[in-house]
Amino acid sequence: MAKGCKMTIIRLSHVLKKLCAKIVDPTTMVELKTNVVVTLVLLEKEFPPFFDTMTHLLVHLVEELEICGLVHRS
């Protein structure tokens, strides 16, 4: 696997880890938004058939996290 592919998958896993965390620092939301966009661009570059509208939903999930905050079922 090429280095670019590995780095793209690692970036995606970091974004998903931050998105699914139990505690989110509100001061890092701008950085998370930027990371999501850059990661999606890299995904589209490395895996062209992989990129579709469902992948684009990650951008909206980050926006919802910023607006609504965390939602956990206890």
HTML snippet that shows the backbone in 3Dmol.js (N, CA, C, O; Angstrom):
<script src="https://3Dmol.org/build/3Dmol-min.js"></script>
<div id="view" style="width:600px;height:400px;position:relative"></div>
<script>
const pdb = `
ATOM      1  N   MET A   1       0.853  -1.182   0.000  1.00  0.00           N
ATOM      2  CA  MET A   1       0.000   0.000   0.000  1.00  0.00           C
ATOM      3  C   MET A   1       0.897   1.242   0.000  1.00  0.00           C
ATOM      4  O   MET A   1       1.881   1.306   0.736  1.00  0.00           O
ATOM      5  N   ALA A   2       0.556   2.191  -0.805  1.00  0.00           N
ATOM      6  CA  ALA A   2       1.352   3.406  -0.926  1.00  0.00           C
ATOM      7  C   ALA A   2       1.258   4.256   0.343  1.00  0.00           C
ATOM      8  O   ALA A   2       0.289   4.164   1.096  1.00  0.00           O
ATOM      9  N   LYS A   3       2.259   5.067   0.560  1.00  0.00           N
ATOM     10  CA  LYS A   3       2.307   5.908   1.756  1.00  0.00           C
ATOM     11  C   LYS A   3       1.123   6.876   1.800  1.00  0.00           C
ATOM     12  O   LYS A   3       0.569   7.120   2.872  1.00  0.00           O
ATOM     13  N   GLY A   4       0.724   7.435   0.639  1.00  0.00           N
ATOM     14  CA  GLY A   4      -0.416   8.348   0.591  1.00  0.00           C
ATOM     15  C   GLY A   4      -1.705   7.688   1.033  1.00  0.00           C
ATOM     16  O   GLY A   4      -2.515   8.293   1.736  1.00  0.00           O
ATOM     17  N   CYS A   5      -1.894   6.433   0.616  1.00  0.00           N
ATOM     18  CA  CYS A   5      -3.101   5.693   1.021  1.00  0.00           C
ATOM     19  C   CYS A   5      -3.120   5.458   2.530  1.00  0.00           C
ATOM     20  O   CYS A   5      -4.149   5.621   3.185  1.00  0.00           O
ATOM     21  N   LYS A   6      -1.977   5.076   3.061  1.00  0.00           N
ATOM     22  CA  LYS A   6      -1.885   4.827   4.507  1.00  0.00           C
ATOM     23  C   LYS A   6      -2.193   6.095   5.301  1.00  0.00           C
ATOM     24  O   LYS A   6      -2.955   6.067   6.267  1.00  0.00           O
ATOM     25  N   MET A   7      -1.591   7.202   4.882  1.00  0.00           N
ATOM     26  CA  MET A   7      -1.797   8.459   5.605  1.00  0.00           C
ATOM     27  C   MET A   7      -3.259   8.915   5.524  1.00  0.00           C
ATOM     28  O   MET A   7      -3.790   9.473   6.484  1.00  0.00           O
ATOM     29  N   THR A   8      -3.899   8.679   4.388  1.00  0.00           N
ATOM     30  CA  THR A   8      -5.299   9.053   4.239  1.00  0.00           C
ATOM     31  C   THR A   8      -6.179   8.248   5.179  1.00  0.00           C
ATOM     32  O   THR A   8      -7.075   8.800   5.818  1.00  0.00           O
ATOM     33  N   ILE A   9      -5.934   6.962   5.267  1.00  0.00           N
ATOM     34  CA  ILE A   9      -6.723   6.109   6.167  1.00  0.00           C
ATOM     35  C   ILE A   9      -6.463   6.473   7.619  1.00  0.00           C
ATOM     36  O   ILE A   9      -7.390   6.468   8.430  1.00  0.00           O
ATOM     37  N   ILE A  10      -5.231   6.786   7.959  1.00  0.00           N
ATOM     38  CA  ILE A  10      -4.903   7.208   9.327  1.00  0.00           C
ATOM     39  C   ILE A  10      -5.609   8.517   9.657  1.00  0.00           C
ATOM     40  O   ILE A  10      -6.156   8.665  10.750  1.00  0.00           O
ATOM     41  N   ARG A  11      -5.604   9.476   8.720  1.00  0.00           N
ATOM     42  CA  ARG A  11      -6.305  10.758   8.947  1.00  0.00           C
ATOM     43  C   ARG A  11      -7.798  10.522   9.157  1.00  0.00           C
ATOM     44  O   ARG A  11      -8.411  11.136  10.030  1.00  0.00           O
ATOM     45  N   LEU A  12      -8.380   9.633   8.355  1.00  0.00           N
ATOM     46  CA  LEU A  12      -9.800   9.330   8.495  1.00  0.00           C
ATOM     47  C   LEU A  12     -10.093   8.712   9.849  1.00  0.00           C
ATOM     48  O   LEU A  12     -11.100   9.045  10.474  1.00  0.00           O
ATOM     49  N   SER A  13      -9.237   7.823  10.309  1.00  0.00           N
ATOM     50  CA  SER A  13      -9.460   7.199  11.615  1.00  0.00           C
ATOM     51  C   SER A  13      -9.340   8.218  12.748  1.00  0.00           C
ATOM     52  O   SER A  13     -10.067   8.122  13.737  1.00  0.00           O
ATOM     53  N   HIS A  14      -8.439   9.189  12.622  1.00  0.00           N
ATOM     54  CA  HIS A  14      -8.317  10.232  13.641  1.00  0.00           C
ATOM     55  C   HIS A  14      -9.562  11.120  13.672  1.00  0.00           C
ATOM     56  O   HIS A  14     -10.037  11.497  14.743  1.00  0.00           O
ATOM     57  N   VAL A  15     -10.082  11.449  12.497  1.00  0.00           N
ATOM     58  CA  VAL A  15     -11.293  12.267  12.429  1.00  0.00           C
ATOM     59  C   VAL A  15     -12.464  11.527  13.060  1.00  0.00           C
ATOM     60  O   VAL A  15     -13.214  12.108  13.844  1.00  0.00           O
ATOM     61  N   LEU A  16     -12.625  10.251  12.725  1.00  0.00           N
ATOM     62  CA  LEU A  16     -13.733   9.472  13.284  1.00  0.00           C
ATOM     63  C   LEU A  16     -13.578   9.282  14.793  1.00  0.00           C
ATOM     64  O   LEU A  16     -14.566   9.271  15.528  1.00  0.00           O
ATOM     65  N   LYS A  17     -12.339   9.134  15.247  1.00  0.00           N
ATOM     66  CA  LYS A  17     -12.095   8.993  16.689  1.00  0.00           C
ATOM     67  C   LYS A  17     -12.522  10.259  17.425  1.00  0.00           C
ATOM     68  O   LYS A  17     -13.161  10.180  18.474  1.00  0.00           O
ATOM     69  N   LYS A  18     -12.175  11.428  16.881  1.00  0.00           N
ATOM     70  CA  LYS A  18     -12.571  12.689  17.507  1.00  0.00           C
ATOM     71  C   LYS A  18     -14.078  12.900  17.422  1.00  0.00           C
ATOM     72  O   LYS A  18     -14.683  13.451  18.341  1.00  0.00           O
ATOM     73  N   LEU A  19     -14.676  12.469  16.336  1.00  0.00           N
ATOM     74  CA  LEU A  19     -16.112  12.634  16.144  1.00  0.00           C
ATOM     75  C   LEU A  19     -16.912  11.752  17.100  1.00  0.00           C
ATOM     76  O   LEU A  19     -18.004  12.132  17.521  1.00  0.00           O
ATOM     77  N   CYS A  20     -16.388  10.597  17.441  1.00  0.00           N
ATOM     78  CA  CYS A  20     -17.102   9.641  18.297  1.00  0.00           C
ATOM     79  C   CYS A  20     -16.652   9.682  19.753  1.00  0.00           C
ATOM     80  O   CYS A  20     -17.082   8.848  20.550  1.00  0.00           O
ATOM     81  N   ALA A  21     -15.815  10.612  20.107  1.00  0.00           N
ATOM     82  CA  ALA A  21     -15.295  10.692  21.476  1.00  0.00           C
ATOM     83  C   ALA A  21     -16.394  11.061  22.471  1.00  0.00           C
ATOM     84  O   ALA A  21     -17.381  11.699  22.106  1.00  0.00           O
ATOM     85  N   LYS A  22     -16.219  10.665  23.703  1.00  0.00           N
ATOM     86  CA  LYS A  22     -17.179  10.999  24.755  1.00  0.00           C
ATOM     87  C   LYS A  22     -17.018  12.434  25.218  1.00  0.00           C
ATOM     88  O   LYS A  22     -17.974  13.043  25.699  1.00  0.00           O
ATOM     89  N   ILE A  23     -15.830  12.976  25.079  1.00  0.00           N
ATOM     90  CA  ILE A  23     -15.561  14.358  25.478  1.00  0.00           C
ATOM     91  C   ILE A  23     -14.951  15.080  24.276  1.00  0.00           C
ATOM     92  O   ILE A  23     -13.979  14.611  23.683  1.00  0.00           O
ATOM     93  N   VAL A  24     -15.537  16.229  23.926  1.00  0.00           N
ATOM     94  CA  VAL A  24     -15.039  17.012  22.797  1.00  0.00           C
ATOM     95  C   VAL A  24     -14.715  18.411  23.286  1.00  0.00           C
ATOM     96  O   VAL A  24     -15.540  19.063  23.927  1.00  0.00           O
ATOM     97  N   ASP A  25     -13.528  18.861  22.984  1.00  0.00           N
ATOM     98  CA  ASP A  25     -13.102  20.206  23.343  1.00  0.00           C
ATOM     99  C   ASP A  25     -13.662  21.188  22.310  1.00  0.00           C
ATOM    100  O   ASP A  25     -13.306  21.106  21.135  1.00  0.00           O
ATOM    101  N   PRO A  26     -14.531  22.114  22.727  1.00  0.00           N
ATOM    102  CA  PRO A  26     -15.129  23.045  21.763  1.00  0.00           C
ATOM    103  C   PRO A  26     -14.117  23.944  21.064  1.00  0.00           C
ATOM    104  O   PRO A  26     -14.399  24.467  19.986  1.00  0.00           O
ATOM    105  N   THR A  27     -12.959  24.128  21.654  1.00  0.00           N
ATOM    106  CA  THR A  27     -11.962  24.989  21.028  1.00  0.00           C
ATOM    107  C   THR A  27     -11.287  24.329  19.836  1.00  0.00           C
ATOM    108  O   THR A  27     -10.601  25.002  19.067  1.00  0.00           O
ATOM    109  N   THR A  28     -11.468  23.028  19.669  1.00  0.00           N
ATOM    110  CA  THR A  28     -10.837  22.322  18.554  1.00  0.00           C
ATOM    111  C   THR A  28     -11.803  22.067  17.396  1.00  0.00           C
ATOM    112  O   THR A  28     -11.462  21.340  16.463  1.00  0.00           O
ATOM    113  N   MET A  29     -12.989  22.647  17.438  1.00  0.00           N
ATOM    114  CA  MET A  29     -13.979  22.395  16.396  1.00  0.00           C
ATOM    115  C   MET A  29     -13.542  22.947  15.038  1.00  0.00           C
ATOM    116  O   MET A  29     -13.789  22.311  14.013  1.00  0.00           O
ATOM    117  N   VAL A  30     -12.912  24.090  15.009  1.00  0.00           N
ATOM    118  CA  VAL A  30     -12.451  24.657  13.735  1.00  0.00           C
ATOM    119  C   VAL A  30     -11.392  23.746  13.123  1.00  0.00           C
ATOM    120  O   VAL A  30     -11.398  23.495  11.918  1.00  0.00           O
ATOM    121  N   GLU A  31     -10.497  23.261  13.954  1.00  0.00           N
ATOM    122  CA  GLU A  31      -9.454  22.343  13.480  1.00  0.00           C
ATOM    123  C   GLU A  31     -10.076  21.042  12.961  1.00  0.00           C
ATOM    124  O   GLU A  31      -9.635  20.503  11.947  1.00  0.00           O
ATOM    125  N   LEU A  32     -11.101  20.541  13.659  1.00  0.00           N
ATOM    126  CA  LEU A  32     -11.770  19.314  13.236  1.00  0.00           C
ATOM    127  C   LEU A  32     -12.474  19.513  11.891  1.00  0.00           C
ATOM    128  O   LEU A  32     -12.435  18.633  11.031  1.00  0.00           O
ATOM    129  N   LYS A  33     -13.116  20.669  11.711  1.00  0.00           N
ATOM    130  CA  LYS A  33     -13.764  20.959  10.426  1.00  0.00           C
ATOM    131  C   LYS A  33     -12.741  20.964   9.293  1.00  0.00           C
ATOM    132  O   LYS A  33     -12.985  20.397   8.228  1.00  0.00           O
ATOM    133  N   THR A  34     -11.605  21.600   9.526  1.00  0.00           N
ATOM    134  CA  THR A  34     -10.553  21.653   8.515  1.00  0.00           C
ATOM    135  C   THR A  34     -10.013  20.265   8.216  1.00  0.00           C
ATOM    136  O   THR A  34      -9.808  19.912   7.055  1.00  0.00           O
ATOM    137  N   ASN A  35      -9.782  19.473   9.262  1.00  0.00           N
ATOM    138  CA  ASN A  35      -9.269  18.124   9.077  1.00  0.00           C
ATOM    139  C   ASN A  35     -10.244  17.256   8.285  1.00  0.00           C
ATOM    140  O   ASN A  35      -9.819  16.442   7.465  1.00  0.00           O
ATOM    141  N   VAL A  36     -11.540  17.421   8.518  1.00  0.00           N
ATOM    142  CA  VAL A  36     -12.530  16.638   7.781  1.00  0.00           C
ATOM    143  C   VAL A  36     -12.471  16.977   6.300  1.00  0.00           C
ATOM    144  O   VAL A  36     -12.474  16.082   5.454  1.00  0.00           O
ATOM    145  N   VAL A  37     -12.418  18.253   5.987  1.00  0.00           N
ATOM    146  CA  VAL A  37     -12.402  18.665   4.583  1.00  0.00           C
ATOM    147  C   VAL A  37     -11.135  18.167   3.885  1.00  0.00           C
ATOM    148  O   VAL A  37     -11.203  17.636   2.777  1.00  0.00           O
ATOM    149  N   VAL A  38      -9.995  18.336   4.527  1.00  0.00           N
ATOM    150  CA  VAL A  38      -8.728  17.885   3.931  1.00  0.00           C
ATOM    151  C   VAL A  38      -8.731  16.367   3.767  1.00  0.00           C
ATOM    152  O   VAL A  38      -8.263  15.850   2.752  1.00  0.00           O
ATOM    153  N   THR A  39      -9.250  15.664   4.747  1.00  0.00           N
ATOM    154  CA  THR A  39      -9.316  14.200   4.672  1.00  0.00           C
ATOM    155  C   THR A  39     -10.218  13.748   3.534  1.00  0.00           C
ATOM    156  O   THR A  39      -9.886  12.795   2.828  1.00  0.00           O
ATOM    157  N   LEU A  40     -11.344  14.410   3.347  1.00  0.00           N
ATOM    158  CA  LEU A  40     -12.235  14.044   2.252  1.00  0.00           C
ATOM    159  C   LEU A  40     -11.594  14.310   0.891  1.00  0.00           C
ATOM    160  O   LEU A  40     -11.792  13.546  -0.053  1.00  0.00           O
ATOM    161  N   VAL A  41     -10.833  15.386   0.794  1.00  0.00           N
ATOM    162  CA  VAL A  41     -10.123  15.665  -0.460  1.00  0.00           C
ATOM    163  C   VAL A  41      -9.093  14.568  -0.729  1.00  0.00           C
ATOM    164  O   VAL A  41      -8.952  14.105  -1.861  1.00  0.00           O
ATOM    165  N   LEU A  42      -8.378  14.156   0.313  1.00  0.00           N
ATOM    166  CA  LEU A  42      -7.399  13.083   0.148  1.00  0.00           C
ATOM    167  C   LEU A  42      -8.076  11.760  -0.208  1.00  0.00           C
ATOM    168  O   LEU A  42      -7.558  10.995  -1.021  1.00  0.00           O
ATOM    169  N   LEU A  43      -9.237  11.491   0.400  1.00  0.00           N
ATOM    170  CA  LEU A  43      -9.981  10.278   0.054  1.00  0.00           C
ATOM    171  C   LEU A  43     -10.392  10.281  -1.407  1.00  0.00           C
ATOM    172  O   LEU A  43     -10.281   9.267  -2.096  1.00  0.00           O
ATOM    173  N   GLU A  44     -10.859  11.412  -1.866  1.00  0.00           N
ATOM    174  CA  GLU A  44     -11.274  11.516  -3.259  1.00  0.00           C
ATOM    175  C   GLU A  44     -10.081  11.340  -4.200  1.00  0.00           C
ATOM    176  O   GLU A  44     -10.213  10.780  -5.288  1.00  0.00           O
ATOM    177  N   LYS A  45      -8.926  11.822  -3.769  1.00  0.00           N
ATOM    178  CA  LYS A  45      -7.713  11.709  -4.588  1.00  0.00           C
ATOM    179  C   LYS A  45      -7.202  10.266  -4.623  1.00  0.00           C
ATOM    180  O   LYS A  45      -6.856   9.755  -5.689  1.00  0.00           O
ATOM    181  N   GLU A  46      -7.153   9.615  -3.467  1.00  0.00           N
ATOM    182  CA  GLU A  46      -6.578   8.276  -3.368  1.00  0.00           C
ATOM    183  C   GLU A  46      -7.553   7.171  -3.788  1.00  0.00           C
ATOM    184  O   GLU A  46      -7.143   6.177  -4.387  1.00  0.00           O
ATOM    185  N   PHE A  47      -8.833   7.342  -3.477  1.00  0.00           N
ATOM    186  CA  PHE A  47      -9.839   6.319  -3.757  1.00  0.00           C
ATOM    187  C   PHE A  47     -11.018   6.934  -4.519  1.00  0.00           C
ATOM    188  O   PHE A  47     -12.089   7.098  -3.936  1.00  0.00           O
ATOM    189  N   PRO A  48     -10.857   7.274  -5.786  1.00  0.00           N
ATOM    190  CA  PRO A  48     -11.935   7.958  -6.523  1.00  0.00           C
ATOM    191  C   PRO A  48     -13.285   7.234  -6.491  1.00  0.00           C
ATOM    192  O   PRO A  48     -14.303   7.905  -6.324  1.00  0.00           O
ATOM    193  N   PRO A  49     -13.354   5.914  -6.639  1.00  0.00           N
ATOM    194  CA  PRO A  49     -14.686   5.291  -6.597  1.00  0.00           C
ATOM    195  C   PRO A  49     -15.287   5.245  -5.190  1.00  0.00           C
ATOM    196  O   PRO A  49     -16.492   5.047  -5.032  1.00  0.00           O
ATOM    197  N   PHE A  50     -14.438   5.429  -4.165  1.00  0.00           N
ATOM    198  CA  PHE A  50     -14.905   5.376  -2.782  1.00  0.00           C
ATOM    199  C   PHE A  50     -15.703   6.616  -2.397  1.00  0.00           C
ATOM    200  O   PHE A  50     -16.604   6.546  -1.562  1.00  0.00           O
ATOM    201  N   PHE A  51     -15.373   7.736  -3.002  1.00  0.00           N
ATOM    202  CA  PHE A  51     -15.981   9.004  -2.611  1.00  0.00           C
ATOM    203  C   PHE A  51     -17.386   9.107  -3.183  1.00  0.00           C
ATOM    204  O   PHE A  51     -17.577   8.988  -4.393  1.00  0.00           O
ATOM    205  N   ASP A  52     -18.373   9.328  -2.314  1.00  0.00           N
ATOM    206  CA  ASP A  52     -19.748   9.533  -2.739  1.00  0.00           C
ATOM    207  C   ASP A  52     -20.433  10.476  -1.751  1.00  0.00           C
ATOM    208  O   ASP A  52     -19.778  11.048  -0.880  1.00  0.00           O
ATOM    209  N   THR A  53     -21.733  10.634  -1.882  1.00  0.00           N
ATOM    210  CA  THR A  53     -22.448  11.581  -1.018  1.00  0.00           C
ATOM    211  C   THR A  53     -22.453  11.140   0.442  1.00  0.00           C
ATOM    212  O   THR A  53     -22.509  11.988   1.332  1.00  0.00           O
ATOM    213  N   MET A  54     -22.396   9.851   0.708  1.00  0.00           N
ATOM    214  CA  MET A  54     -22.377   9.384   2.096  1.00  0.00           C
ATOM    215  C   MET A  54     -21.087   9.791   2.790  1.00  0.00           C
ATOM    216  O   MET A  54     -21.096  10.095   3.982  1.00  0.00           O
ATOM    217  N   THR A  55     -19.999   9.799   2.074  1.00  0.00           N
ATOM    218  CA  THR A  55     -18.729  10.227   2.652  1.00  0.00           C
ATOM    219  C   THR A  55     -18.780  11.712   2.988  1.00  0.00           C
ATOM    220  O   THR A  55     -18.201  12.152   3.982  1.00  0.00           O
ATOM    221  N   HIS A  56     -19.469  12.474   2.163  1.00  0.00           N
ATOM    222  CA  HIS A  56     -19.603  13.913   2.373  1.00  0.00           C
ATOM    223  C   HIS A  56     -20.376  14.223   3.662  1.00  0.00           C
ATOM    224  O   HIS A  56     -20.266  15.328   4.192  1.00  0.00           O
ATOM    225  N   LEU A  57     -21.141  13.280   4.159  1.00  0.00           N
ATOM    226  CA  LEU A  57     -21.902  13.504   5.388  1.00  0.00           C
ATOM    227  C   LEU A  57     -21.018  13.739   6.604  1.00  0.00           C
ATOM    228  O   LEU A  57     -21.483  14.288   7.603  1.00  0.00           O
ATOM    229  N   LEU A  58     -19.768  13.339   6.541  1.00  0.00           N
ATOM    230  CA  LEU A  58     -18.847  13.608   7.650  1.00  0.00           C
ATOM    231  C   LEU A  58     -18.757  15.104   7.944  1.00  0.00           C
ATOM    232  O   LEU A  58     -18.657  15.502   9.104  1.00  0.00           O
ATOM    233  N   VAL A  59     -18.791  15.925   6.912  1.00  0.00           N
ATOM    234  CA  VAL A  59     -18.738  17.375   7.099  1.00  0.00           C
ATOM    235  C   VAL A  59     -19.937  17.824   7.921  1.00  0.00           C
ATOM    236  O   VAL A  59     -19.803  18.642   8.831  1.00  0.00           O
ATOM    237  N   HIS A  60     -21.100  17.293   7.601  1.00  0.00           N
ATOM    238  CA  HIS A  60     -22.312  17.689   8.308  1.00  0.00           C
ATOM    239  C   HIS A  60     -22.368  17.128   9.727  1.00  0.00           C
ATOM    240  O   HIS A  60     -22.944  17.756  10.615  1.00  0.00           O
ATOM    241  N   LEU A  61     -21.784  15.970   9.947  1.00  0.00           N
ATOM    242  CA  LEU A  61     -21.737  15.420  11.302  1.00  0.00           C
ATOM    243  C   LEU A  61     -20.899  16.293  12.222  1.00  0.00           C
ATOM    244  O   LEU A  61     -21.235  16.461  13.394  1.00  0.00           O
ATOM    245  N   VAL A  62     -19.819  16.845  11.706  1.00  0.00           N
ATOM    246  CA  VAL A  62     -18.994  17.748  12.509  1.00  0.00           C
ATOM    247  C   VAL A  62     -19.769  19.029  12.817  1.00  0.00           C
ATOM    248  O   VAL A  62     -19.700  19.543  13.933  1.00  0.00           O
ATOM    249  N   GLU A  63     -20.505  19.542  11.835  1.00  0.00           N
ATOM    250  CA  GLU A  63     -21.325  20.740  12.069  1.00  0.00           C
ATOM    251  C   GLU A  63     -22.396  20.462  13.122  1.00  0.00           C
ATOM    252  O   GLU A  63     -22.640  21.298  13.993  1.00  0.00           O
ATOM    253  N   GLU A  64     -23.036  19.295  13.049  1.00  0.00           N
ATOM    254  CA  GLU A  64     -24.051  18.929  14.033  1.00  0.00           C
ATOM    255  C   GLU A  64     -23.442  18.787  15.425  1.00  0.00           C
ATOM    256  O   GLU A  64     -24.067  19.157  16.419  1.00  0.00           O
ATOM    257  N   LEU A  65     -22.233  18.254  15.496  1.00  0.00           N
ATOM    258  CA  LEU A  65     -21.547  18.139  16.780  1.00  0.00           C
ATOM    259  C   LEU A  65     -21.315  19.514  17.388  1.00  0.00           C
ATOM    260  O   LEU A  65     -21.472  19.704  18.594  1.00  0.00           O
ATOM    261  N   GLU A  66     -20.942  20.468  16.548  1.00  0.00           N
ATOM    262  CA  GLU A  66     -20.692  21.822  17.044  1.00  0.00           C
ATOM    263  C   GLU A  66     -22.001  22.493  17.486  1.00  0.00           C
ATOM    264  O   GLU A  66     -22.017  23.195  18.496  1.00  0.00           O
ATOM    265  N   ILE A  67     -23.080  22.288  16.753  1.00  0.00           N
ATOM    266  CA  ILE A  67     -24.356  22.911  17.069  1.00  0.00           C
ATOM    267  C   ILE A  67     -25.039  22.268  18.262  1.00  0.00           C
ATOM    268  O   ILE A  67     -25.462  22.961  19.188  1.00  0.00           O
ATOM    269  N   CYS A  68     -25.149  20.940  18.244  1.00  0.00           N
ATOM    270  CA  CYS A  68     -25.944  20.225  19.243  1.00  0.00           C
ATOM    271  C   CYS A  68     -25.139  19.696  20.423  1.00  0.00           C
ATOM    272  O   CYS A  68     -25.689  19.458  21.498  1.00  0.00           O
ATOM    273  N   GLY A  69     -23.862  19.515  20.227  1.00  0.00           N
ATOM    274  CA  GLY A  69     -23.053  18.930  21.281  1.00  0.00           C
ATOM    275  C   GLY A  69     -23.133  17.419  21.240  1.00  0.00           C
ATOM    276  O   GLY A  69     -23.643  16.835  20.284  1.00  0.00           O
ATOM    277  N   LEU A  70     -22.627  16.797  22.281  1.00  0.00           N
ATOM    278  CA  LEU A  70     -22.584  15.340  22.352  1.00  0.00           C
ATOM    279  C   LEU A  70     -23.956  14.766  22.679  1.00  0.00           C
ATOM    280  O   LEU A  70     -24.739  15.368  23.414  1.00  0.00           O
ATOM    281  N   VAL A  71     -24.228  13.607  22.127  1.00  0.00           N
ATOM    282  CA  VAL A  71     -25.471  12.894  22.425  1.00  0.00           C
ATOM    283  C   VAL A  71     -25.098  11.479  22.785  1.00  0.00           C
ATOM    284  O   VAL A  71     -24.609  10.728  21.941  1.00  0.00           O
ATOM    285  N   HIS A  72     -25.326  11.102  24.043  1.00  0.00           N
ATOM    286  CA  HIS A  72     -25.007   9.746  24.501  1.00  0.00           C
ATOM    287  C   HIS A  72     -26.219   9.164  25.196  1.00  0.00           C
ATOM    288  O   HIS A  72     -26.945   9.847  25.917  1.00  0.00           O
ATOM    289  N   ARG A  73     -26.409   7.901  24.958  1.00  0.00           N
ATOM    290  CA  ARG A  73     -27.477   7.165  25.618  1.00  0.00           C
ATOM    291  C   ARG A  73     -26.889   6.480  26.839  1.00  0.00           C
ATOM    292  O   ARG A  73     -25.862   5.806  26.751  1.00  0.00           O
ATOM    293  N   SER A  74     -27.543   6.653  27.972  1.00  0.00           N
ATOM    294  CA  SER A  74     -27.015   6.001  29.179  1.00  0.00           C
ATOM    295  C   SER A  74     -27.888   4.880  29.614  1.00  0.00           C
ATOM    296  O   SER A  74     -27.595   4.221  30.612  1.00  0.00           O
TER     297      SER A  74
END
`;
const viewer = $3Dmol.createViewer("view");
viewer.addModel(pdb, "pdb");
viewer.setStyle({}, {cartoon: {color: "spectrum"}});
viewer.zoomTo();
viewer.render();
</script>
